[in-house]
Amino acid sequence: MPFECENAVNLKLNRPSIPHHLAVIMDGNSRWAVAQGISRYKGHLAGKEVAFQLIDACLEQGVSILTLFVLSQENLTRRSRLEIKYLFDILSSALEAKLDDLIEKQICLHVLGDRIGLPASLCAVLNTAETATAHLKKMKLNLALNYSGHWHITQCVRHFIEQSQMTPNLLDSFSVSDVDAWMTDAVPAPDLLIRTGREHRLSNFLLWQSAYAELFFSDVLWPDFTPAHLAEAFDWFKKRQRRFGGRIQQEAMCDE
């Protein structure tokens, strides 16, 4: 006789509400600025304001972890030096101006990415903000800066190579769970990943962690992204049934 698969019972009630971890690819600042007939610098300034509005909205909704893709390694090498300088200056001044606000709202800031190649002045601001907020618990804010999924996985490989040199038998029992533990220690798997700006790709962002993330693509350019658009994404997310490779109960009639 047919029987119900065991994992179907676990998936029966796995309807999400608000994502525990939200990741966002904030895309479209430059195209928005061009459409407005203004400089790209002003487009990034507008995007910065929307980012802080998003932080407040997520805090209000009860999101525990928010990861924002600020600058990829590809951006750093392929954008003009002037535009990169704009981005660094905007980020540095924004963190200095908003640090007290982050502390008041109990937001812990963490920077994810390769700091080699970043300006020393920016690194000093990042270090100060991380230290000042390290003990805060209401929400964790990850800024992916000079980050790529390939870089992150490579760092993981280097770590285990170094460990294996000190522990010769380490790789005998090496498994996916070891990699997953290392990768998700830096940033856990997102429940929902939003990308704005009409593009439908991950662009080397959280490649390992996003294996089972729900992906929501918005045609809205980032400076036009409002709390109403966030609510739309959350409403879509609430309707998802997260299966993680299994089946929901009513579909899980397996052959004997």
C-alpha positions, 0 to 999 in steps of 0.5 A: 500500500502507498504510504506518506513520506516521513518528510511530508509531515515535517513540511506540512506546517512549514509556511513562512511568515516574516523571514528570519533572514532577509537578503537584498541586492539593491540594484538600480541606483545608476539607471535611476539617476540616468532616467532622472537626468541627474548624476550617478552620485545623486542616485547612490545618495538616494539609494542610501536613504532607501537602505535606511528606510528598509532597515527601519521597516525590517526592524519594525516587522521583526526581521532578525537578520538583514544582509545588504549587498552594498558592493561586489568585488566585480563592482570594485574592478569594473566601475569607474574609480570616481564612482567607487570613490563616491560609494566609499564616501557615501558609506563612510559618512552614512555610518558615521552619521547613523552610528548613534541611531544604530546603537539606539535601535539595538542593531548589530553591524557586521561587515562581510567581504574582503577588506583588502583594497578598501581605503584605510579611512573606510576600514577605520569607520567600519571597525568603529561601527562593528565594535560599538554595536557588537553587543546589540541583539535586536537585529543583525545588519550585514553589509556585504562590501567588496564581497563575492560568493566565489571569494567566500567559498574560496576563503572556506577552502583555504581555511580547511586546507590550513586546518588539515595541515595541523590535523592530518585526519581532518579530511577523512570525515570531511563533509558538506555539513563542515562547509555549511557550518563554516559558511553560515557562521559568517552569514546564515542562509537567507529565507528570502532574497530580494533583488530590485532593478529588473535583473533576475540573477544572483550576481555572485551573492551568497551563492552557498547560503542561497541554495534554498532561499526564496527569490523575489525579483522586483522591476522597481529600481532601488531608489524607488523601492518603498515599504509598500514594495517590501510588504508586497515581497513579504506577502508573496513570501508568506504564500510560499511553502518551503520544501527544501527538496521534500514534498508537502504532505498532500503530494507525498504519496510514495510508492511502496 
